[in-house]
Amino acid sequence: MPYMIDPTPVHTNTFNHWVSHDFDEQADLLRGWNQDYLQMSSGRFNGYVSDIKFEDVHLFLEYTNQALFQHGQLGSDVIAVGVPLAANNHGVFCGAASTSDYMHVFSGGNGFEFFSPHGLLMAGISVNRAALFEMLMPEEQAAIQQNCEQAHVIALNSARLEGIRRFIAEIFQTVQAMPDLLQNKSYISSLRTSLLAFLADNLIHGNDDTAMQLSTSRCWNIIAESRELALTQSENAISVAELCQHFGISRRSLQYCFHNLLATSPVVYLRAERLNAVRHMLKDTNSVTEAATHWGFWHFGHFSQEYKKMFGELPSTTFKRLHSLN
């Protein structure tokens, strides 16, 4: 199955992996979801839940080999979404078709009902509502509030969905390979910010149709200050949400600035700044890993791919070439 992690039981303070052979037990593994499962297909049940919990953010993978009828109810203080990573068939979520093309919003006053297909691997994120709203403008809070009144599905384009799948899979792969990272405060802070930003970006997507048309000089000042902030924070890479809060503008207005003047997005620009900072640091650092982590790149395989795409060579090649000159 794509994205499936090694199902060896692991238990730490913040990363857990449970294997289940009973669907009632499986329903209880997502704590706080108040779920009931009914098995709808024939055969022995097998499933697992892997989760990463810290502060007010919960990231999980859930696999179920049988078709199930699920019912759950989240608290009003929780916002949760899920994206199928793999499934053998289509399901039904709150009366709508459930496929890998949709993001599933589990939050809502009436709870959710989900006929899930067999062989489903679902990735999910749940966060504290207040923590998410702290980083948003009032109009963005209103958009998310409206989008989470009832459980439903949201259609996303294939590029965005693949980005989500890769993002979540890489987090679990990184944590499994280097569990000590979950004791690293900088990594946890960076991961928490990234997950909150992910939720905000995707729940607001399609709701904020208007952008404040800022002047060219104002846009240029925003870009210049964004660069300064990006290079100041280093390990805790600044997010789009944090920039919006800092400047007091919406996401669409920030997008307008970068697209209008640089023909790129804030996310791509901020990543490019940090990749360039790594390249400069490689001249004096002791290792590629030291430079990458200093600038907030924690998944080294993905970092190497991004670096090569940007500069045409692997970071290890740059490091060796620069240090061979010394």
N, C-alpha and C positions, 0 to 999 in steps of 0.2 A: 504494500500500500504506500502511496506517496506520502512523504512527510512523517511517516510513522517512526517514532523513536524507539530505542531499545526498551522492551517491556520488562526490564529487571527491577524488582521492587527497590525503591530508594526512599529514605525518610530523613529529612533534615528539618531545621527550624522553618525554612521558607520554601523548600521544594519537596513535593511528595508525589509518589506514584503508587496507586493502588490497583491491583488486578482483582476482578470480580467474576464469579460464575453464577451469580444470582441477580436477577434484574431488580428485585426489591432492595438488595444491598447497594446496587449501582445507583439507584435513585437517591440514596442518602449521601452519596459521596460528594455531591456539590452542596456543601453546607450553606444553609440559609435560603435555598431555592424552593423548599417545601414541595418536593416533587413526588408524584406517584407514577409508576410505570406499569403498563400492561403489555405482555409479550403477545405479538400478533402473528408471528411466523413460527414454523415448527423447528425444533432442534434445541440442543443445549445452548444456554446463554453463555457468552464470553464477552467481557468488556474491561475497560480500564479508564481511569481518570488520572491525568498528570496535572498538577497545579503548582503555580508559583504565587505565593501570597506575601505581600509586604505592605505595611502601612494601610492605605485605604484602596489598594488596587489588587485585583485577583485575576490572574491569567491562567487559562486551563485548556487542556485537550481532553475530549471524551470520545472513546471508541465504543461502539455497540455492534455486535455481529448480527443481531436479530432485529426485525422490524418491531417497533414499539409504538404504543400510544402513550404520550407523555402529557402530564398536566402539572403546571407549576405556578407559583405565586411569589414574586419578589417583593421585598419591602419597598415602601415609597421613597426611601433614602438611597436606593440602589439603581444605577443605570447599567444595563448589561446588553451586549450584542454577541452574535456568533456568526461565523462564516464556515460553511462546509469545506473541508479539505479533500474529502473523498467520500463517495457513496456509490452503491450499486444500482440505485434507482432514484426516482423522484419521491418526495414526500409531500405532506400538506401541513402548512403552518398557519394556524388561526384562519383557516378557510382559503388560504392562497397557496398556489404551487410553491413547493420548496425545492430549489435546485441550487447547484453550485454557483449560479449567477446572482444570487441574492445574499444580502446581509440580513440576518434575522435580529430584530429588536425584541428582546424578551421582556423588557419593562412594560408596565401598563397596569392600570387600576383593576382590570378584570383578569389578570393572570394570562397564561398562554396555554394553548393546546397544540400538540405537535405529533403528527403521525410521521415518525422518522423511519426511513428505509433501512434495510439491513446493510451492514458494512459501512455505517456512517462514522466518519471521523470529523468531529466538530471542534473548531477552535473558538474560544470565547474570551471575552474580557468583561469584568464587572468592576465598577468603581463607585465610590461614595459620591452622591450627587453634589453635595456641598463642595467637595474637593475639586470636582470638575468645573463647577460654576465660578470658583475663585479665580480661574484663569481666563474667563470669558467676559466679553462686553455684554451689557444688558440685552441688546437685540439678539445676540447669539444664544444667551441663556433662554430667551423666549422661544427661539427656533427649536432648541433641543427639548424644551418643556413640551412644546406642541408635538414634536416627533416621538415622544415617549409616553404620550397619554394612553395609547393602546398598543399591545404587541402586534407587530406586523413585519413584512419583509420590504426591503429597499433594493431596487435594482441598481447595480453598479457596473460600470464598463469593465471589460476583461483586463485591461492594463491595471486599473485600480485594484481589482480583486486579486490579481496575481501578486501585486505588491504587498497586499495585506497577508496573503498566505506565506509568502517568502519571509516577511517581517516576523510573523509569529513563529514559524518553524525555526528560524535562525535563533530566536531567543531560547527556545527549548534545547536546541542542539548545543548552543554555547554554554548554557547552564549545566547540561549533563556532562559536557566535556570538562568544564572548569567550575565545579560547584562552589569553590571558594570565592568566586566572584560575588556571590550573594552576601558575603560579609564585607564587600567593598562598598563603602558609603557613596563614593562617586558613581559607581556603576548603578547602584540602586536608584540614586537620584536621577541619573540620566535615563534609566529604563522607565521609571515612574513618569517622568515628563513626556517621554516618547509615547507611552501608552495613553496618557490623558489627551495628548495632542491628536493621536490616531482617532480616538472616539469623537473628539470635537470636530475634526475635519470631515469625518464620514457622516455624522449625524446632522451637521449643518449643511453638508453638500446638497445643493439643489434647493435649499430654502432661502439662502441669501442671494437674491437675484440682482440686487442693485449695489453699486459701489460708489462711494463718494469720489467724485472726479477731482483729485488733488492736482495742484499746480505742478509744473515741471520742477521748479526749484524746491518745493516741499517734498516731492518724490525723491529728488537727488539727496536731500538732507536725510531722509529716512533710510535710504540705501547706505549712505556713508556711516550713519550711526549704527545701522544694523551690522555693518562690517566691524565696527569698533567693539560692539557687544559680543559678536561671535568670537573675536580674537581675545577677548578678555576672559571669557568663561572657561575656555579650554576643556577640561574633563567633562563638565556639565554642559553639553552642547545646547545652545539656546534654541527654543522651538518657535515655530510660527505663532503659536498661541501666546507665548511670552512676549514676542515682538508686538503683536496686536495690542496686548494689554499695556505695554510700555508706551506705545505711541497713541493709544486711545482711538484706534481705528478698527474696522472690521477686516476679516480675512480677504474679502473681495477687494477692499481698498488697498490692502498691502499687495495683493496679487497685481492689481492695476499698476502700482508703482514699478514693480520689477519687470512686468511684461512691457509696459509703455517705454521704459528707458533701456532695459537690458535684454529684452526678448527672452526672458527666462522666468522661472518661478522662484519664490523665496527659498524653498527647500533645496533646489538645485544650486542656487547661489551660496547658501550657507554651507552646504556640503563641499563645494569647490573651495571656499575659503579655508575650511579645516584641512582638506587634502593638501592644499598648498602650504599650510602651516606645518603639516607633517613633513613634507618634502624639504622645507627649510631646516627643520629640526634634525633631520637625518644626517646633516653635516657634522653635528656635534654630539649626538646621542650615542649610547652604548649599544642599542639594538633597535630593530624595527618595532618590536613589541612596545618598547618604552615610549617611542614617539607616537605610535598609534593610540595607546591608552591615554597618553597625556592629552590628546585631542579628541577623546571621547569615542574612539572606534574600538568596540569591544568584541565584535565578531570578526576574527582576523581573516577568515577565508573570504568573506564578503568585502572586507576592507581592501584586500589585495586585488580583487576584481575591479573595484571602483577606482583604485589607484592606477591600475594598468590601463583602464579605459580612459582615464584623464590624461596620463602622461606617456602612455605607450610602452611602459616597462613595469615590471613588478617592483614593489618597494625594496625587496631584498637586492635586486639588481642595482637600484639607485644607491643603496647603502654600501654595497661592495665597491662600486665605482668611486664613490666619494671618499671612502676610507682607504682605497688603494693609492690615492694621491698623497696621503699623509706620510 
